[in-house]
């Protein structure tokens, strides 16, 4: 049964002829103590922490998506290890029940007036705001990529989107011989280890299927290094050499010609130098950026379009009642789900402090984790901080391939995410690390 408020809103929506206009029309006004923009892992986890002690009308979560995806699983979906249905839950099932969900998208941030406007034209006023909108995938920035992804048997695939992730395993199954190329774009990306993970799994797949001698596996990365942390990079260089994988640094994909099965790359150190490569399989990691609506709010973001935050407290440097979590903030950590878990408790404690009129004192050390799956049954668990110093949980050196780490990635981490992190109970392995190392760093 509709409430009078909902009924009156719907009547206003359809009786007002301006509703059919393309311009924004303010349909309703909302107010809340805490506004969470984005129902991803960070927004969901922090909302769950606050929802335990707040009333439902005090928290509003704004997100237009029907589904919430556990994106770290996409690597395994692309390798045929998991199914897409394993990675998704309905958004309404993962957001805290003691919070109001507005299934809408933001069209304008107005932090000077403590409000946002939504696509439906609603205004939401807030006392405090958490921005957790993640990154958008800019496939369209590389000519020919979307065309290739829309064509059958084109060999073009990408693990980064639920719309395309199944195409990776299809491309593996269809592969017979030729170049299998894997790319890393000239932009920040979420989970920067993922472009390599799909390469290692694919190479192992070719070996399993008896096609390895017909496959030329190539990794073209815009970065000047294979991996940012030297300890793990050294281990990965050994793997690529042992498996005869060709790595080209500072090499950026700029065009795909799917009808010809040709990809064009530029040398970032010599932009005039272009290389054309034929491919049978091309895994594209798209360029990424913060969403357009966030980038255009110059009051809130830095020149690159990321929310300008203090890297220790994750509080906005411009607005004391605004925090950011996850990929959309400019804190210089690797953008992974593990970093979000660690950030969630820092953000929660610091927002609580500010709400109570205190200074935020909890410090985020930049912790990030990247389970580098190197094949069917092997994984290197990379863990590190802002300084790219290894911050390993287990009392062993983690710079080697281990089956136990693979099983942890495959079977332990997904339920940990769904049942603990999204419900506000998992803040990363800091306590576990302290116990395992007997309290010593």
C-alpha positions in Angstrom: 0.0 0.0 0.0 1.5 3.3 -1.1 2.0 6.0 1.6 0.4 9.4 1.1 3.9 10.8 0.5 4.6 8.4 -2.3 1.2 8.8 -3.8 1.4 12.6 -3.8 4.9 12.4 -5.3 3.7 10.2 -8.1 0.7 12.4 -8.8 3.0 15.4 -9.0 5.3 13.5 -11.2 2.7 12.7 -13.8 0.4 15.7 -13.5 3.2 18.2 -14.1 3.7 18.6 -17.9 7.3 19.7 -17.3 8.1 16.2 -16.2 8.3 15.2 -19.8 10.8 17.9 -20.5 14.5 17.1 -20.9 15.4 19.7 -18.3 15.7 18.8 -14.6 12.6 19.4 -12.5 12.8 19.2 -8.8 10.3 16.5 -7.8 11.1 16.0 -4.1 13.4 17.1 -1.4 15.1 14.8 1.0 17.3 15.5 4.0 19.6 13.2 6.0 22.4 13.2 8.5 24.6 10.9 6.3 24.4 10.7 2.5 26.3 7.9 0.9 26.8 8.3 -2.9 27.5 4.9 -4.4 26.4 1.5 -3.3 29.7 -0.2 -4.1 31.9 -2.1 -1.6 33.0 1.1 0.2 29.6 2.8 0.4 27.9 -0.4 1.4 30.4 -1.3 4.1 30.4 2.2 5.7 26.6 2.6 5.5 26.3 -0.8 7.3 28.6 0.4 10.1 26.5 3.6 10.7 23.2 1.8 10.2 23.7 -0.1 13.4 23.3 3.0 15.5 21.3 5.4 13.3 17.7 5.6 12.4 16.6 4.7 8.9 15.7 8.2 7.8 19.1 9.4 8.9 21.0 7.5 6.2 20.4 7.8 2.4 22.3 5.7 -0.1 22.0 6.8 -3.7 22.9 4.3 -6.5 21.1 3.6 -9.7 22.3 -0.1 -10.2 20.0 -3.1 -9.9 23.0 -5.4 -9.1 26.0 -5.2 -6.9 29.0 -7.2 -8.2 31.9 -8.7 -6.4 34.3 -7.5 -9.1 37.5 -9.3 -7.9 35.7 -12.5 -9.1 35.7 -11.3 -12.7 39.2 -12.6 -13.1 38.0 -16.1 -12.4 34.9 -15.8 -14.5 37.1 -14.9 -17.5 39.1 -18.0 -16.9 36.0 -20.3 -16.7 36.5 -20.9 -13.0 33.4 -19.1 -11.8 30.1 -18.0 -13.3 28.8 -14.4 -13.6 25.8 -15.4 -11.4 28.3 -16.2 -8.6 29.5 -12.6 -8.6 26.2 -10.7 -8.4 23.6 -9.9 -5.8 20.6 -7.6 -6.0 21.5 -4.2 -4.7 18.5 -4.2 -2.3 19.8 -7.4 -0.7 23.3 -6.1 0.1 22.5 -2.5 1.3 21.8 -2.2 5.0 18.1 -2.5 5.8 18.3 0.3 8.2 19.1 2.8 5.5 17.0 4.4 2.8 18.0 3.5 -0.8 17.2 5.9 -3.6 17.6 4.1 -6.9 18.8 7.1 -8.8 22.0 8.7 -10.1 23.6 12.0 -9.2 23.6 14.7 -11.8 25.1 17.5 -9.7 27.3 17.7 -6.6 26.8 21.0 -4.7 29.1 20.6 -1.6 29.0 24.4 -0.8 25.3 24.0 0.0 25.5 20.5 1.4 23.3 19.0 -1.3 23.2 16.9 -4.5 20.6 16.7 -7.3 19.6 13.4 -8.9 18.6 12.4 -12.4 14.9 12.4 -11.4 15.3 16.0 -10.3 15.2 15.4 -6.6 17.3 17.4 -4.1 19.0 15.7 -1.2 20.4 17.8 1.6 22.9 16.3 4.0 24.9 17.0 7.1 27.7 14.6 6.1 28.5 13.0 2.8 30.6 9.9 1.8 31.5 9.7 -1.9 32.1 6.2 -3.1 31.3 6.3 -6.8 34.2 4.2 -8.1 35.6 4.5 -11.6 33.9 4.5 -14.9 35.1 2.3 -17.8 35.9 4.3 -20.9 35.9 1.7 -23.6 34.9 4.4 -26.1 38.2 6.2 -25.7 39.9 3.6 -27.8 38.4 3.5 -31.4 37.2 0.1 -32.4 37.0 -1.5 -29.0 33.2 -1.3 -28.6 32.8 -2.5 -32.1 35.0 -5.5 -31.4 33.2 -6.3 -28.2 29.9 -6.3 -30.0 31.0 -8.7 -32.7 30.8 -12.4 -32.5 34.1 -14.3 -32.8 36.1 -11.1 -32.9 38.6 -12.3 -30.3 38.1 -9.0 -28.4 37.3 -9.4 -24.8 37.5 -7.7 -21.4 37.2 -8.9 -17.8 36.4 -5.5 -16.4 32.7 -5.3 -17.1 29.9 -7.7 -16.2 28.6 -7.0 -19.7 31.7 -8.4 -21.4 33.4 -10.7 -18.9 31.9 -13.9 -20.4 33.6 -13.1 -23.7 37.0 -13.8 -22.2 36.3 -17.5 -21.7 34.6 -17.7 -25.1 37.8 -16.2 -26.7 39.9 -18.7 -24.9 37.8 -21.6 -26.1 37.8 -20.3 -29.7 41.6 -19.6 -29.8 43.5 -21.9 -32.1 46.8 -20.1 -32.9 48.4 -16.7 -33.2 48.9 -13.7 -31.0 47.1 -13.5 -27.6 47.5 -9.8 -26.5 46.7 -8.4 -23.1 46.8 -4.6 -22.4 47.1 -2.1 -19.6 45.9 1.4 -20.5 47.6 4.8 -20.0 45.4 5.7 -17.1 44.8 4.7 -13.4 42.8 1.5 -13.2 41.1 -0.5 -10.5 42.9 -3.6 -9.5 46.0 -2.9 -11.5 47.1 -6.6 -11.2 44.0 -7.8 -13.0 45.3 -7.2 -16.6 48.2 -9.6 -15.7 46.0 -12.2 -14.0 43.9 -12.9 -17.1 47.2 -13.3 -19.1 48.6 -15.9 -16.7 45.3 -17.8 -16.6 45.1 -17.7 -20.4 48.6 -18.9 -20.8 47.9 -21.8 -18.5 44.7 -22.6 -20.4 46.6 -22.8 -23.7 49.0 -25.3 -22.0 46.1 -27.4 -20.7 44.5 -27.5 -24.1 47.7 -28.4 -25.9 47.8 -25.0 -27.8 50.7 -23.3 -26.1 53.2 -23.9 -28.9 50.8 -22.2 -31.3 50.2 -19.2 -29.0 52.4 -16.1 -28.8 51.4 -14.5 -25.5 52.1 -10.7 -25.3 51.6 -8.3 -22.5 51.5 -4.6 -23.6 51.5 -2.3 -20.7 51.7 1.5 -20.5 53.6 1.2 -17.2 57.4 1.4 -17.0 57.4 -1.7 -14.6 55.7 -5.1 -14.5 54.4 -4.4 -11.0 54.8 -1.5 -8.7 56.3 -3.4 -5.7 59.8 -4.7 -6.5 59.5 -7.8 -4.4 56.5 -9.1 -6.3 57.7 -7.6 -9.6 60.9 -9.7 -9.4 58.8 -12.8 -8.8 56.6 -12.0 -11.8 59.5 -11.4 -14.1 60.7 -14.9 -13.4 57.3 -16.3 -14.3 57.0 -14.4 -17.6 60.5 -15.5 -18.6 59.8 -19.2 -17.6 56.6 -19.2 -19.6 58.0 -17.3 -22.6 55.6 -14.4 -22.3 56.6 -11.3 -24.2 56.3 -8.1 -22.1 56.4 -4.7 -23.8 56.6 -1.8 -21.3 55.4 1.8 -22.1 53.2 0.3 -24.9 49.7 1.7 -25.1 46.7 0.5 -27.1 45.2 3.3 -29.2 43.1 1.6 -31.9 41.4 -1.7 -32.7 40.4 -2.8 -36.2 38.2 -5.8 -35.4 37.3 -6.7 -39.0 41.0 -7.1 -39.7 41.9 -8.4 -36.2 44.5 -5.8 -35.9 45.5 -3.6 -32.9 47.5 -0.4 -33.0 49.9 0.6 -30.2 51.9 3.7 -29.4 55.3 3.9 -27.6 54.6 6.3 -24.8 58.3 7.4 -24.7 58.2 8.0 -28.5 54.6 8.9 -29.3 55.4 9.1 -33.0 56.3 5.4 -33.0 53.3 3.2 -33.8 53.2 -0.6 -33.9 50.5 -2.6 -35.6 49.9 -6.2 -34.3 47.6 -8.9 -35.6 45.8 -10.8 -32.9 43.6 -13.9 -32.5 42.7 -12.9 -29.0 42.8 -9.3 -27.5 42.0 -8.7 -23.9 41.4 -5.0 -23.4 41.7 -3.2 -20.1 39.8 0.0 -20.8 41.1 3.5 -19.8 39.3 4.6 -16.6 38.4 7.8 -14.9 36.1 9.0 -12.1 32.4 9.5 -13.3 31.7 12.6 -15.4 29.4 14.1 -12.8 32.2 13.9 -10.2 34.9 15.2 -12.5 32.9 18.3 -13.3 32.5 19.3 -9.7 35.7 21.4 -9.5 34.9 22.4 -5.9 35.3 18.8 -4.8 38.0 17.2 -7.0 41.6 17.8 -8.0 42.8 18.5 -11.5 42.6 14.8 -12.4 39.0 14.5 -11.3 39.5 12.6 -8.1 38.0 13.7 -4.7 40.8 15.6 -3.1 41.3 14.0 0.3 43.9 13.9 3.1 45.6 10.5 2.4 45.7 9.7 6.1 42.2 10.5 7.2 40.4 10.3 3.8 38.6 13.5 4.6 38.1 16.1 1.9 40.7 18.8 2.0 38.1 21.3 0.9 34.9 20.3 2.9 35.2 19.1 6.5 31.9 17.2 6.3 32.8 15.2 3.2 34.9 11.9 3.0 35.7 9.6 0.1 36.3 5.9 -0.1 37.6 3.6 -2.7 38.7 4.3 -6.3 37.3 7.8 -6.6 39.5 9.4 -4.0 43.0 10.7 -4.8 44.7 8.8 -2.0 47.8 7.3 -3.7 47.0 3.6 -2.8 46.4 0.8 -5.2 42.7 0.6 -6.0 41.6 -2.8 -4.8 38.7 -4.3 -2.8 41.2 -5.0 0.0 42.1 -1.3 0.2 38.4 -0.4 0.5 38.1 -2.9 3.4 40.9 -1.2 5.3 39.6 2.3 4.5 36.1 1.5 5.7 37.0 1.4 9.4 39.2 4.5 9.0 36.4 6.5 7.3 33.8 5.3 9.9 35.9 6.3 12.9 36.9 9.6 11.4 33.4 10.5 10.3 32.1 9.6 13.8 34.7 11.9 15.3 33.7 14.8 13.0 30.1 14.2 13.8 31.0 14.5 17.5 32.9 17.7 17.0 36.3 16.1 17.3 39.3 16.0 14.9 39.7 12.8 12.8 42.7 10.8 14.2 42.5 7.4 12.6 45.2 6.9 10.0 45.0 4.8 6.8 48.5 3.5 5.9 47.7 2.8 2.2 47.2 -0.9 2.7 46.3 -2.8 -0.4 46.2 -6.4 -1.4 46.4 -8.0 -4.8 46.0 -11.8 -5.1 48.0 -12.3 -8.3 46.4 -15.4 -9.8 49.1 -17.0 -12.0 47.2 -20.0 -13.2 44.7 -22.7 -12.4 45.8 -23.5 -8.8 48.5 -20.9 -8.1 48.6 -17.3 -6.7 51.0 -14.8 -5.3 49.4 -12.8 -2.6 50.9 -9.2 -2.8 50.2 -6.9 0.1 51.8 -3.5 0.5 51.3 0.1 1.8 51.6 3.6 0.5 55.4 3.3 0.4 55.1 0.1 -1.7 56.6 -1.7 1.3 55.4 -5.4 1.5 52.9 -5.6 4.4 52.3 -9.4 4.5 49.7 -11.0 6.7 51.3 -14.5 6.9 54.6 -15.3 8.6 56.1 -16.5 5.3 57.5 -14.7 2.3 54.5 -14.3 -0.1 56.5 -13.6 -3.2 56.0 -17.1 -4.6 53.2 -19.1 -6.2 51.1 -21.0 -3.7 48.0 -23.2 -4.0 46.7 -22.1 -0.6 46.6 -18.5 -1.7 44.7 -19.6 -4.8 42.1 -21.4 -2.7 41.8 -18.4 -0.4 41.2 -16.1 -3.5 38.7 -18.6 -5.0 36.8 -19.9 -2.0 37.5 -17.9 1.1 37.4 -14.3 -0.1 34.0 -14.2 -1.8 32.0 -15.2 1.4 34.2 -12.9 3.4 33.1 -10.1 1.1 29.4 -10.9 1.0 28.8 -11.8 4.7 31.5 -9.8 6.6 32.7 -6.8 4.6 29.4 -5.5 3.2 27.8 -5.9 6.6 30.5 -3.7 8.2 32.4 -6.5 10.1 35.6 -6.9 8.0 38.2 -4.2 8.1 41.1 -6.0 6.4 43.6 -8.4 7.9 45.4 -5.9 10.2 44.4 -7.8 13.4 45.2 -11.1 11.9 48.6 -9.9 10.7 49.4 -8.6 14.2 48.5 -12.0 15.7 50.5 -14.0 13.1 53.6 -11.9 13.5 53.2 -11.8 17.3 52.6 -8.1 17.4 55.9 -7.3 15.6 56.1 -5.4 12.3 
